[in-house]
């Protein structure tokens, strides 16, 4: 699940429908995925995790040093830690004002052009600005009656770039690259260094382009293109090698490459695409999900997935025991477990990529638990085709039978330009951002009261909101609104995966705003 690129992604770029910082519209593990518009990943520079300032929270890493030469340059005043431009954090820590030589200073802060309020500060000592309201600020440093340095910044409500849903947890990327996760955390899958569940978002250190949440792990691409994973990895899904700890509670880099463009975290395995279109998978391979031609149980490091004649891969989605990928030419391949029909008509697991002969040219795809869907390129419009297990009407065909090749939804269904596959349901967006869903509604994940609507046989509109990107967890959905980039979730909240500050409700059919505690 991820997001920040153009929807019709060119080779070497990532895919999605989001309009945000780093996205990933992809199939995730237990049937979770996300889609968006205007996605791009990567960055020129990063330190330990996604940038030299990656570990900071609350805007402290946004600020640089400024001589602040405003009538007092002889003091050599420097201000560090103040955000540059926009921040989403209402507290700014580790602000430091220093002089080339010892000096007496006073600090002040004004909001929206109002009066300057005194701020306690001392030269060379760190201090914090806390409890900030939303608005435009001016921070100034004075020596005597002279203002010798000033910095301006703005505090805004959070604006989200991408979101991804996993098995009982969710992760999302802000437009400034900060990453948060919330929900189930006992396996370290929230990435905050602990192994406890969180009902509100917790920050994952670093600056990030996209994230994808899987079964009990997550992977993310930093702004510099490096790949990191964390969580539980008895099956090697983190890609950290055979000697890695089974529980990794904070991001650890996968290999040394810094040219990753896309990542997809499945139930117990993961896949990713690097610059140039090279495809890699790793993790649980007992049923061939890694796609390397054998059934070796575990591949703990990224292994290349190669097909004769294929020069580059465009998109990949890791499901539950299977994977699907698209070539740059739009050809569709799947491999892994075949009992649901996702990888073809026979009942023998497929250990290397198998092409769907004659399949329509595809633009993107999403793998669920036992089905998959893709956006296909039609003459007049794009639309969604699905295949695999049809139970609970999740293929959108109006039938529950298994489909062993991509099949169109029921006649008359609204054209969709993106799709996400959950465990037992599917959703997609129109070109205008309207959401349509179908399949299982037991947890309210389709946006309808489950006591009134248990299953949606045909694709149906969900609410009146317009969404920039949506992501499916196993049994919940999160989305970024098109107008204000706010983040909302609904569906199963038994483990706090909606991020609303409470847990225990297993069926929330109305979209809820995700709490922002910072």
SVG drawing of the C-alpha trace seen along z (x, -y; Angstrom):
<svg xmlns="http://www.w3.org/2000/svg" viewBox="-31 -50 64 79">
<polyline fill="none" stroke="black" stroke-width="0.4" points="0.0,0.0 1.7,-3.4 1.3,-6.8 3.0,-9.9 3.3,-9.6 1.4,-9.9 -1.3,-7.3 0.0,-6.2 3.5,-5.7 6.3,-5.5 9.1,-2.9 11.4,-4.0 8.6,-5.8 6.1,-4.5 2.4,-4.2 -0.7,-5.5 -3.4,-8.0 -2.4,-10.1 -1.0,-13.6 1.2,-13.3 4.7,-12.7 5.4,-9.0 2.6,-6.7 2.1,-3.2 -1.1,-1.9 -0.5,1.7 -1.7,4.9 -0.7,5.6 -0.5,8.9 -3.7,9.9 -5.6,8.1 -4.8,4.4 -3.8,1.8 -3.7,-1.8 -4.0,-4.0 -3.5,-7.6 -2.6,-10.3 0.6,-12.1 3.2,-10.0 6.9,-10.3 9.5,-8.7 13.1,-9.2 15.2,-12.2 18.7,-13.4 20.0,-13.2 19.3,-11.2 21.1,-10.4 20.4,-7.3 16.7,-7.1 15.4,-9.2 17.5,-12.3 20.2,-13.6 17.5,-15.1 15.3,-12.1 14.9,-11.3 13.5,-14.6 9.9,-15.2 8.0,-18.4 9.7,-20.4 13.1,-20.5 14.7,-19.0 13.1,-21.5 15.1,-24.4 18.5,-25.2 20.9,-27.7 20.4,-31.4 22.8,-34.2 19.8,-36.3 21.6,-39.5 18.9,-42.1 20.7,-45.0 23.0,-43.0 25.3,-41.0 28.3,-41.9 27.0,-39.4 27.1,-36.5 23.7,-35.3 22.6,-31.9 19.2,-30.3 18.8,-26.5 15.7,-24.3 13.0,-26.7 11.0,-25.1 11.4,-26.5 8.1,-27.3 5.3,-24.9 5.1,-22.4 2.3,-20.2 3.6,-19.9 2.3,-22.2 5.5,-21.8 9.0,-22.7 11.8,-21.3 15.6,-21.8 15.6,-25.4 19.0,-26.9 20.2,-30.5 23.9,-31.0 26.4,-33.8 30.0,-33.8 30.9,-35.3 29.0,-35.3 26.0,-37.7 22.8,-38.6 19.6,-37.9 15.9,-37.9 13.4,-35.9 9.8,-36.5 7.1,-34.9 4.1,-36.5 1.1,-34.8 -0.6,-36.1 1.0,-39.6 -0.1,-40.1 1.9,-41.2 5.3,-39.6 5.1,-37.4 8.3,-36.7 9.9,-33.3 12.3,-32.0 15.7,-31.4 19.4,-31.6 22.3,-31.8 23.6,-28.3 20.9,-26.4 18.1,-24.4 14.5,-25.3 11.1,-24.4 8.1,-26.2 5.1,-24.3 1.3,-24.5 1.4,-26.3 -1.9,-27.1 -2.4,-26.9 -1.3,-30.1 1.7,-32.1 4.5,-32.8 7.4,-35.1 10.2,-34.2 12.7,-37.0 15.9,-37.4 16.8,-40.7 19.9,-42.1 19.0,-45.2 16.5,-47.2 17.7,-45.7 16.2,-42.7 19.2,-40.7 17.5,-37.6 14.1,-36.6 12.5,-33.5 9.0,-33.0 7.1,-29.7 3.5,-28.4 1.7,-25.7 -0.9,-23.9 -3.3,-21.0 -1.8,-17.8 -1.9,-17.3 -1.5,-13.7 0.3,-12.3 -0.3,-8.5 -1.8,-5.9 -1.6,-2.1 -3.6,0.5 -2.3,3.7 -3.6,6.5 -5.0,4.6 -2.8,1.5 -2.3,-1.4 0.6,-3.7 0.5,-7.1 2.9,-9.6 2.6,-13.4 3.3,-15.7 6.5,-16.8 7.7,-13.2 7.0,-12.3 5.6,-8.8 3.2,-7.6 1.6,-4.3 -1.2,-3.2 -3.2,-0.1 -1.8,3.3 1.9,3.1 2.8,6.2 5.0,7.4 6.8,4.1 4.9,3.3 4.3,-0.3 8.1,-1.1 8.3,-3.4 10.8,-1.2 8.3,0.5 6.1,3.6 2.8,2.2 -0.4,1.2 -1.2,-2.5 -4.6,-4.0 -3.2,-7.3 -0.5,-7.9 3.1,-7.5 6.0,-8.9 8.4,-6.6 11.8,-8.3 13.0,-9.4 11.7,-11.1 9.8,-8.9 8.5,-8.7 6.0,-5.8 5.0,-3.1 3.3,0.3 1.7,2.2 1.5,5.9 0.5,8.8 2.7,8.2 5.3,6.0 5.7,2.9 8.3,1.6 8.9,-1.9 11.1,-3.8 13.0,-6.7 13.3,-10.0 16.8,-9.0 15.5,-5.8 16.7,-3.4 14.4,-0.6 13.6,0.1 11.4,2.8 10.3,3.5 7.9,5.7 7.8,9.5 9.7,11.6 9.9,15.3 9.4,15.9 12.0,13.4 9.5,10.8 11.8,8.0 14.5,8.9 17.2,8.4 18.9,11.8 18.8,15.2 20.4,13.8 18.0,11.0 15.9,10.8 12.4,12.1 11.0,8.9 12.5,5.6 10.7,2.7 12.3,-0.2 13.2,-0.6 16.3,1.3 17.7,0.8 17.3,3.7 20.6,4.0 22.5,0.9 20.7,-0.1 19.2,-3.6 17.2,-3.3 14.0,-1.7 10.8,-3.0 8.1,-0.8 7.5,1.7 4.6,4.0 4.3,5.8 2.3,9.0 1.0,11.3 4.4,13.0 6.5,11.8 7.4,8.6 8.3,7.4 9.8,4.2 10.9,2.6 14.2,0.7 15.2,-2.0 15.4,-0.5 12.5,1.8 14.3,4.7 11.8,6.7 12.8,8.4 10.8,10.5 11.7,12.0 10.2,13.8 7.8,16.8 8.3,18.9 6.7,22.2 4.0,21.8 6.2,19.9 5.2,16.3 8.8,15.1 8.7,16.2 12.3,17.6 11.3,21.0 11.4,23.2 9.6,23.8 12.4,23.1 10.6,22.2 12.2,18.9 14.3,16.4 15.4,13.9 17.0,11.4 15.7,9.8 15.9,12.2 15.6,11.0 12.4,12.1 13.3,12.7 11.3,13.6 12.8,14.1 12.0,11.2 10.8,8.9 13.1,5.9 11.4,3.9 8.5,4.1 6.1,1.3 4.0,2.4 3.9,5.3 1.5,6.3 2.2,8.9 -0.9,10.8 -1.4,13.7 0.9,16.4 1.0,15.0 2.2,12.0 1.2,10.3 3.2,7.8 2.9,5.7 5.6,5.2 6.3,1.8 4.2,2.9 1.2,3.7 1.5,7.5 0.2,9.2 2.0,12.0 1.1,13.8 2.8,16.6 2.4,18.4 -0.6,20.3 -3.2,21.2 -6.1,22.6 -8.1,19.4 -7.5,19.2 -5.4,16.0 -2.5,17.6 -4.5,19.7 -6.9,22.5 -4.8,25.5 -4.5,26.4 -0.7,26.6 1.2,23.7 3.2,21.6 6.8,21.0 7.7,18.5 5.8,15.7 3.0,17.0 1.7,14.7 -2.0,14.2 -2.2,14.8 -4.4,12.4 -5.0,10.4 -6.0,6.7 -3.2,4.2 -3.0,3.2 -1.9,0.0 -1.8,1.0 -2.9,3.8 -3.8,4.7 -3.6,8.1 -5.9,9.1 -6.0,12.3 -7.4,14.6 -8.2,12.3 -6.6,9.6 -7.8,6.6 -6.2,4.4 -6.9,1.2 -6.9,2.1 -6.5,-0.2 -9.7,-0.2 -10.2,-2.0 -12.5,-4.7 -11.8,-4.6 -9.8,-2.8 -11.7,-0.3 -11.2,2.4 -11.0,6.2 -10.8,8.8 -10.0,12.5 -9.5,15.2 -11.9,16.3 -15.3,14.7 -16.8,15.4 -18.8,12.6 -19.0,10.9 -15.6,9.3 -14.9,9.6 -17.7,7.2 -19.1,9.5 -22.3,10.1 -21.3,13.7 -19.5,15.7 -17.7,18.1 -14.0,18.3 -12.5,16.5 -9.2,17.7 -8.5,14.8 -9.2,11.0 -12.9,10.5 -14.9,7.3 -17.3,6.1 -21.0,6.3 -22.4,4.4 -23.2,0.8 -20.7,0.4 -19.1,-3.1 -15.7,-3.4 -12.9,-3.4 -9.3,-4.5 -7.8,-2.9 -8.5,0.1 -7.7,1.5 -8.3,5.1 -9.1,6.0 -9.4,9.5 -13.0,10.0 -13.9,6.7 -12.8,4.3 -13.0,0.6 -12.0,-1.8 -12.0,-5.5 -13.5,-7.3 -11.5,-10.0 -13.2,-12.6 -12.3,-10.8 -15.7,-9.2 -15.4,-5.9 -17.2,-2.7 -17.0,0.6 -18.3,4.1 -18.1,7.4 -18.2,8.1 -19.5,5.4 -19.4,7.2 -17.2,4.6 -18.8,1.6 -15.8,1.3 -18.0,0.5 -19.4,-2.5 -22.8,-1.0 -24.4,0.1 -23.5,3.9 -26.7,4.6 -28.6,3.5 -26.1,4.4 -24.1,7.6 -22.7,7.8 -22.7,5.6 -23.3,7.7 -22.5,4.9 -20.2,1.9 -22.0,-0.9 -21.0,-4.5 -19.8,-5.2 -20.7,-8.6 -20.4,-11.9 -16.7,-12.8 -14.0,-13.0 -10.8,-11.1 -7.3,-11.7 -6.1,-8.3 -7.7,-5.3 -6.1,-2.2 -7.6,1.0 -6.5,2.9 -7.6,6.5 -11.0,5.3 -10.8,1.5 -10.3,-1.4 -8.4,-4.7 -8.4,-7.6 -7.0,-11.1 -9.7,-13.7 -9.2,-15.5 -10.0,-19.0 -8.1,-19.4 -5.8,-16.3 -7.2,-15.2 -7.0,-11.5 -10.1,-9.4 -10.6,-5.7 -13.6,-3.3 -14.4,0.4 -12.8,2.8 -11.4,0.9 -10.9,3.8 -7.2,3.1 -7.2,-0.7 -6.3,-0.6 -8.6,-3.5 -6.4,-5.9 -9.3,-7.6 -8.0,-7.2 -10.2,-4.3 -10.4,-0.6 -12.8,2.2 -15.5,1.4 -15.3,4.0 -17.7,2.2 -17.5,-1.5 -19.3,-2.4 -19.0,-6.2 -15.6,-7.7 -13.8,-9.0 -11.0,-11.6 -7.6,-10.2 -6.5,-11.9 -3.5,-14.2 -1.8,-14.3 1.2,-16.4"/>
</svg>
